[in-house]
């Protein structure tokens, strides 16, 4: 597997925010979200070849029980199933962070953390936008992930104008539990997070969804590997 980085930090987002975790970032992603904070992991060559045994060994050097497999887009790599099996055998709690664009059955993870990409993610460059738009959202795949895994759904919010699209995704997918939905501010810097959080908080209060913190931005200003 192509591994971009392995590091120890706190989970920054979702219902497990604040939990000390080992992160395994796989390289390669077919999407090109305009606000992506891990563009350095987009390329399939943006990492080193590591065997599953080597990855598990690196993770298990820490006694931390929580492991986050992220990317890139880890669910486009079918080897993730074997990696997850090996990590579960080592008694690790596994979160997989995905855009929800690919389905692999029988991955032994404890939490599928899904962040469907809205139209606010489309890049400005026309060539990138065309590729991104074709693959950023697959409601059938999203529904399969939700039906087969314990999950949370995190939507990145630019403004209140995103709410009709969020509601449409939830309604058209058909099996999303609103209690598992979180809204998080689109923010690449601490200043952006500070200015946008109150707006998203008010949207959460109005819509009844949970507010999703972004601790990696708040604490470390999105510095890589922290």
C-alpha angles and dihedrals in degrees: 000000000000107000119193096187145335117209145153121242144119122293102254103195144035133027090318094054111149096027113133105244144171111236124210109191114196121202124241135057130179092207127082105199110188093225097040112145094199102054088138087072097050097097120077086225093054094107148029127279109255128176118232089248090054092050093049091047091052092048093047093054082082121062089219109127097201118083126183118199107200142150155109088337110318096188092070088066111080091198087073088086093061091042090053092048091054093047091049089051085057089055096251126155106231130209119182117201112208142158088228095244099121133045126209117174127226099018104158099227128144096214131021103203105200125192109183112204116239127200088269087074096061112117122237095235108094097220093049091042093057093052093043095048091053094057110021096097132030111171093190092055091044090053092049092052092049093047094051107034140050100252153172125206119215121189121196108226125204096172144334086278088076093065099085090053092047091051090048092053091049094047096044094046087054102197105063113123107221089218088066094053122103131182120211130186118252099241134147096177138041091248092053091048091050094050097043101039096078090052093050090044090058091048089052091051091050097044098037096238126133120259113241116215122211103212094171088064096039096049104030105017089242094298110172119261097011 
